[in-house]
Amino acid sequence: MADNPFDRTVINVRERPISSDINQAQSQIDRTLRFYLQEMLRPRSSATNEQPGPPVSGFFGNGFAVREDSPAGLFVVVGAGLGFYDDASDTLAR
């Protein structure tokens, strides 16, 4: 099945990959990571029902944590990280 989150581009030993092979491989890695992150942030609708509930927004670890840098100068530092914001207008092919 095409565009499956678990598809892989195989680059054989001693085979020189072309740029489209590398781009496709990176796109597949991105698709897989997005799939797993969406599944991690999607709660179950109940303890007995395995159907997923609506997706939620959230952050992983200290992703996008805002800390003060200089209270006198009103400066803040935003930590690097990973976060998700669920937007109904976005579409994801599964």
N, C-alpha and C positions, 0 to 999 in steps of 0.2 A: 504494500500500500504506500503510495507516495505521500510525502510530507508527514510521515509518522515521526513523533518526537524521538524515536530510537533508531532512525535511519542513520547510516554511516557511509561516508565516502571512503572506499578502500584505496590506499596508495601502496602498491606492492613494493617489496624490497628491490632496490636497484632500478626503480622506476622514477623518472623525474616528473614530479607533479607540475602541472601548468597552473597558472593563476586562477583559473575557474575552478579547478579541483580544490585549491586552498580556500577560496571564497565559499564554495559550497560546504566544505567541512566546517568552517567557522560558523556559517549560518545554521548548520545542523546542531552544533554545540550550543549555540544561543537558544535555539528552539527547545532543546532538551532542558536546559537550565530554567527557562521560563515555565515550561510545563511542570517541573518539580516544585518550583517556588510557588506557582499558583496552587498546586495540590497541597502544599504545606500551609498556605494561608486560607484554604477553603475549609470551613468547619463542617462537621456532619450536622444534619438537621436534628438528630436526636441520638441517644446512646444505642437504641435498638435499630435505627434506620441507617443503612449504609449509603444512602443517596446523599450527595454533597449539598450543603446549603449554599447560600449566596456567597460569592467571594468577598473577602474583607481587605482592607488596606492595612499595611503595617510595615515595620522596620525590623531588620535583622541585627541583633547585637547592638552596638553603639552607632549604627548607621544614621547619619544626619543628626547626630547629637549636637545641640547648640550649647556652647560653654562660653562664659564671659572671658574675655582676654584682658580688657582694661575697663574696669567699672567707671573710672574717671572720664575716659574718652568715649564711653559707650560703644566699644568694639566687641564683637563676638567672633568665635571660631566655630565653624561648622565642620564636624568630623566626617571624613569620607565613609561611605558605607553603601548599604543596599536597602532599598525600600520599594514598596509597591503601592500604587494608588489605583484602585479599581474605578474605571470609567466605563459606563454603559455604552458609550459611543465607540469604544475601541472594540475591534474584533480580533479573534485568534482562531485560526483554522486548526482543527484537531483531526 
